[in-house]
Structure formats: C-alpha cells, structure tokens
Amino acid sequence: MTLPPWTQADVGIAIGAGTDVAVETADIILVKSNPLDAVAILGLSRATYRKMVQNLVWATGYNLFAIPLAAGALYNQGIILSPAMGAVLMSLSTVIVAINARFLKIKQ
C-alpha cells in the first residue's frame, strides 16, 4: 500500500482551515494563512536547538568538574566538597541553565 504524499514528507505544513487529514498529519499547522510563519517556525526551532546544545555543554562541563570533586578525587590535596555544598552547586547549575534558556533569541 502506498501512503499519500503528505504522509511521506520530512516536514508537513498545513493551514488550520485545511482538511482534517492534512491537519492531523502535519508537523506545523499554520493558524493564519501566511506561509512566512513556516519560516519563522524553522528559525525558532534552530534557535531552540542551539540553546539546547549550549545548555548541554554547560551541564556536561559542570558535571565533569563537580562530580569527581564531590566524590573526593582531590581529597589527597586537601580539597573537599561537602554534600551540602555539592547540592548548592548542583542547584546553581540548574539555575544557570534556566537563565541561559531565558536568553533565547530568535533571528528573523
């Protein structure tokens, strides 16, 4: 059985007033009938992906540093991270990632 062409596309775009089949299978549904809104959605998705990568790099770098320190990797050098301080730093990492996400800029 061959699928209809709109179900084989990488990205489906439908106008909200379109047929139910088109709206159900679409990845992007335009509420207004302006095709430039699809371009704006693609810009938003690219900006969101870049921000996700930034947050992933931040969190990974932080954890590569903090987890061995909290586990006592530098205990022989006299550097000790208490569990309470580890919890504070982990919370701070979460706050930094959230603040970074708030700085999402969309280039139009």
NORNORPE-V530086 format. One record per residue. N is the residue number from 0. RES is the residue in one letter. BURIAL is + if it has 9 or more other C-alpha atoms within 8 Angstrom, else -. Layout:
((N,RES,BURIAL) (N,RES,BURIAL))
This chain:
((0,M,-) (1,T,-) (2,L,-) (3,P,-) (4,P,-) (5,W,+) (6,T,-) (7,Q,-) (8,A,-) (9,D,-) (10,V,-) (11,G,+) (12,I,+) (13,A,+) (14,I,+) (15,G,+) (16,A,-) (17,G,-) (18,T,-) (19,D,-) (20,V,-) (21,A,+) (22,V,+) (23,E,-) (24,T,+) (25,A,+) (26,D,-) (27,I,+) (28,I,+) (29,L,+) (30,V,-) (31,K,-) (32,S,-) (33,N,-) (34,P,-) (35,L,-) (36,D,-) (37,A,+) (38,V,-) (39,A,+) (40,I,-) (41,L,-) (42,G,+) (43,L,+) (44,S,-) (45,R,-) (46,A,+) (47,T,+) (48,Y,-) (49,R,-) (50,K,+) (51,M,+) (52,V,-) (53,Q,-) (54,N,+) (55,L,-) (56,V,-) (57,W,+) (58,A,+) (59,T,-) (60,G,-) (61,Y,+) (62,N,-) (63,L,-) (64,F,-) (65,A,+) (66,I,-) (67,P,+) (68,L,+) (69,A,+) (70,A,-) (71,G,+) (72,A,-) (73,L,+) (74,Y,-) (75,N,-) (76,Q,-) (77,G,-) (78,I,+) (79,I,+) (80,L,+) (81,S,-) (82,P,-) (83,A,-) (84,M,-) (85,G,+) (86,A,-) (87,V,-) (88,L,-) (89,M,-) (90,S,-) (91,L,-) (92,S,+) (93,T,-) (94,V,-) (95,I,-) (96,V,+) (97,A,-) (98,I,-) (99,N,+) (100,A,+) (101,R,-) (102,F,-) (103,L,+) (104,K,-) (105,I,-) (106,K,-) (107,Q,-))
